[in-house]
């Protein structure tokens, strides 16, 4: 059985909500401290790849890479890949 972490709704706590919004925007964790010392750490959740919002920079990088294999002979690439997979030679250490 998988245990889940407790969930606390912070909608009605504006100061905490402001801190959480800052952490979400900056993607930088924040440590909460009292007079007794550090008590909690707010860490941004990792978004699944599909949930991550695409930025304009993401689209520009995609467009820049488009066609970058234009000068590669794909048939020769397939032959070399097949030959490399069939080889029993040990791969060289990097």
Backbone as JSON, one array per atom type, in Angstrom:
{
  "sequence": "XXXXXXXXXXXXXXXXXXXXXXXXXXXXXXXXXXXXXXXXXXXXXXXXXXXXXXXXXXXXXXXXXXXXXXXXXXXXXXXXXXXXXXXXXXXXXX",
  "N": [[0.83, -1.17, 0.0], [0.6, 2.15, -0.89], [1.7, 5.03, 0.74], [0.41, 8.29, 1.07], [1.29, 11.74, 1.1], [0.07, 14.12, 3.47], [-2.37, 16.57, 2.5], [-2.71, 20.05, 2.49], [-4.95, 22.64, 2.26], [-4.24, 25.82, 1.18], [-5.59, 28.02, 0.39], [-7.03, 29.93, 1.87], [-5.06, 31.24, 3.26], [-3.42, 33.89, 2.84], [-0.72, 34.94, 3.04], [0.95, 32.67, 3.12], [0.18, 31.61, 0.69], [1.19, 33.54, -1.04], [3.95, 33.14, -0.71], [4.17, 30.51, -1.67], [3.39, 30.9, -4.32], [5.55, 32.44, -5.17], [7.64, 30.57, -4.93], [6.79, 28.67, -6.8], [6.95, 30.18, -9.18], [9.68, 30.93, -9.3], [10.97, 28.51, -9.04], [12.67, 27.88, -7.0], [13.52, 26.51, -3.89], [12.2, 27.37, -0.6], [12.97, 28.04, 2.76], [11.2, 27.75, 5.74], [11.2, 29.54, 8.74], [11.15, 29.81, 12.29], [11.28, 31.35, 15.57], [12.38, 29.25, 16.88], [13.95, 27.98, 15.07], [14.67, 26.43, 11.86], [11.81, 25.12, 10.29], [10.35, 24.06, 8.18], [10.35, 23.24, 4.67], [9.63, 24.6, 1.62], [9.17, 23.28, -1.44], [9.27, 23.39, -4.95], [7.03, 21.43, -6.89], [7.88, 18.82, -9.15], [7.07, 18.97, -12.47], [5.43, 16.75, -14.66], [6.76, 15.8, -17.8], [4.89, 16.13, -19.87], [3.16, 17.9, -18.68], [4.55, 20.2, -18.36], [4.72, 23.55, -19.23], [5.15, 24.8, -22.46], [7.61, 27.03, -23.57], [8.35, 30.09, -25.34], [11.0, 29.98, -26.01], [11.43, 27.21, -26.05], [10.01, 26.5, -28.38], [11.48, 27.93, -30.28], [13.98, 26.64, -30.12], [13.24, 24.1, -31.0], [12.49, 24.68, -33.66], [14.96, 25.53, -34.62], [16.41, 23.18, -34.6], [15.09, 21.69, -36.45], [15.38, 19.96, -39.44], [18.08, 19.56, -39.15], [19.31, 17.17, -39.66], [19.5, 17.01, -42.29], [21.7, 16.76, -44.06], [22.57, 14.19, -43.69], [23.13, 10.91, -44.75], [20.65, 8.81, -44.62], [20.22, 6.12, -45.23], [22.79, 5.03, -45.22], [23.39, 5.53, -42.55], [21.57, 3.8, -41.28], [22.62, 1.31, -42.13], [25.15, 1.35, -40.9], [24.38, 1.46, -38.2], [23.04, -0.98, -37.92], [25.13, -2.73, -38.42], [26.81, -2.11, -36.27], [25.27, -2.93, -34.1], [25.23, -5.66, -34.52], [27.81, -6.38, -34.16], [30.27, -8.03, -32.18], [32.25, -6.85, -30.88], [33.73, -5.22, -28.11], [32.52, -2.2, -26.74], [34.34, 0.85, -26.81], [35.91, 2.32, -23.96], [34.96, 5.34, -22.49]],
  "CA": [[0.0, 0.0, 0.0], [1.41, 3.37, -1.01], [1.27, 6.11, 1.61], [0.47, 9.61, 0.44], [1.55, 12.83, 2.02], [-1.15, 14.89, 3.73], [-2.55, 17.77, 1.69], [-3.29, 21.17, 3.23], [-5.43, 23.7, 1.36], [-3.74, 27.11, 1.66], [-6.34, 29.08, -0.29], [-7.46, 30.96, 2.82], [-3.9, 31.78, 3.98], [-2.8, 34.7, 1.78], [0.74, 35.1, 3.15], [1.54, 31.41, 2.69], [-0.12, 31.5, -0.74], [2.15, 34.42, -1.73], [5.25, 32.44, -0.69], [4.07, 29.37, -2.56], [3.4, 31.43, -5.7], [6.93, 32.85, -5.46], [8.42, 29.34, -5.13], [6.37, 28.09, -8.08], [7.45, 31.01, -10.28], [11.14, 30.95, -9.35], [11.44, 27.13, -8.99], [13.71, 27.84, -5.97], [12.94, 26.18, -2.59], [12.24, 28.37, 0.47], [12.95, 27.44, 4.1], [10.4, 28.51, 6.71], [11.93, 29.6, 10.0], [10.54, 30.46, 13.44], [12.3, 31.67, 16.56], [12.98, 27.97, 17.29], [14.82, 27.48, 14.01], [14.03, 26.04, 10.6], [10.73, 24.17, 10.58], [9.78, 23.44, 6.98], [10.94, 23.65, 3.41], [8.67, 24.58, 0.51], [9.91, 22.9, -2.65], [8.35, 23.28, -6.09], [6.82, 20.09, -7.41], [8.36, 18.59, -10.51], [5.98, 18.71, -13.41], [5.7, 15.73, -15.66], [7.17, 16.41, -19.06], [3.71, 16.52, -20.63], [2.48, 18.99, -17.99], [5.38, 21.4, -18.38], [4.29, 24.47, -20.26], [6.17, 25.11, -23.46], [7.92, 28.45, -23.65], [8.73, 30.55, -26.68], [12.36, 29.47, -26.21], [11.29, 25.8, -26.44], [9.6, 26.47, -29.78], [12.61, 28.41, -31.1], [14.98, 25.56, -30.16], [12.7, 23.06, -31.87], [12.59, 25.14, -35.05], [16.37, 25.58, -34.99], [16.87, 21.81, -34.82], [14.36, 21.1, -37.57], [16.17, 19.85, -40.65], [19.51, 19.48, -38.86], [19.81, 15.9, -40.18], [19.33, 17.12, -43.74], [22.88, 16.36, -44.81], [22.94, 12.83, -43.31], [22.62, 9.83, -45.61], [19.94, 7.97, -43.66], [20.41, 4.71, -45.56], [24.13, 4.68, -44.71], [23.26, 5.54, -41.1], [20.9, 2.55, -40.91], [23.56, 0.2, -42.35], [26.17, 1.41, -39.85], [23.76, 1.13, -36.92], [22.78, -2.41, -37.92], [26.43, -3.39, -38.31], [27.32, -1.89, -34.91], [24.48, -3.77, -33.19], [25.57, -7.06, -34.76], [29.21, -6.61, -33.8], [30.53, -8.57, -30.84], [33.35, -6.08, -30.3], [33.41, -4.45, -26.91], [32.55, -0.77, -26.96], [35.47, 1.48, -26.17], [35.62, 3.09, -22.75], [35.07, 6.8, -22.69]],
  "C": [[0.88, 1.24, 0.0], [0.85, 4.45, -0.1], [1.39, 7.42, 0.85], [0.71, 10.66, 1.51], [0.26, 13.6, 2.26], [-1.17, 16.17, 2.89], [-3.24, 18.83, 2.53], [-3.68, 22.25, 2.23], [-5.02, 25.05, 1.93], [-4.47, 28.28, 1.02], [-6.68, 30.23, 0.64], [-6.3, 31.57, 3.62], [-3.07, 32.61, 2.99], [-1.28, 34.82, 1.86], [1.46, 33.83, 2.7], [1.34, 31.23, 1.18], [0.87, 32.35, -1.55], [3.53, 33.76, -1.8], [5.25, 31.28, -1.67], [4.09, 29.82, -4.03], [4.8, 31.85, -6.12], [7.81, 31.63, -5.73], [8.08, 28.71, -6.48], [6.95, 28.87, -9.25], [8.96, 30.92, -10.43], [11.75, 29.55, -9.44], [12.59, 26.98, -7.98], [13.05, 27.55, -4.62], [13.11, 27.32, -1.58], [12.14, 27.63, 1.8], [12.13, 28.36, 5.0], [11.07, 28.41, 8.07], [11.06, 30.29, 11.06], [11.66, 30.82, 14.41], [13.01, 30.41, 17.07], [13.91, 27.39, 16.24], [14.03, 27.13, 12.76], [13.01, 24.95, 10.86], [10.18, 23.47, 9.35], [10.5, 23.98, 5.75], [9.86, 23.52, 2.34], [9.46, 24.38, -0.77], [8.93, 22.81, -3.81], [8.24, 21.84, -6.56], [7.38, 19.99, -8.81], [7.16, 18.28, -11.38], [6.38, 17.57, -14.32], [6.0, 16.44, -16.96], [5.96, 16.92, -19.86], [3.0, 17.71, -19.99], [3.27, 20.29, -18.05], [4.93, 22.29, -19.52], [5.44, 24.79, -21.2], [6.36, 26.63, -23.51], [8.26, 28.81, -25.1], [10.14, 30.04, -27.01], [12.34, 28.0, -26.64], [10.95, 25.69, -27.93], [10.74, 26.91, -30.71], [13.7, 27.34, -31.22], [14.52, 24.43, -31.07], [12.85, 23.45, -33.34], [14.04, 25.17, -35.52], [16.91, 24.19, -35.3], [16.21, 21.16, -36.03], [15.23, 21.1, -38.82], [17.66, 19.69, -40.41], [20.13, 18.16, -39.34], [19.71, 15.88, -41.7], [20.49, 16.56, -44.54], [23.35, 14.93, -44.49], [22.3, 11.83, -44.27], [21.97, 8.81, -44.69], [20.11, 6.48, -43.96], [21.76, 4.22, -45.06], [24.1, 4.62, -43.18], [22.61, 4.25, -40.6], [21.84, 1.35, -41.04], [24.6, 0.18, -41.24], [25.59, 1.03, -38.49], [23.52, -0.37, -36.83], [24.08, -3.19, -37.74], [26.98, -3.26, -36.88], [26.57, -2.76, -33.9], [24.85, -5.24, -33.32], [26.99, -7.39, -34.32], [29.34, -7.14, -32.38], [31.69, -7.83, -30.17], [32.86, -5.29, -29.11], [33.49, -2.97, -27.24], [33.74, -0.15, -26.23], [35.04, 2.26, -24.96], [35.81, 4.56, -23.06], [35.82, 7.42, -21.57]]
}
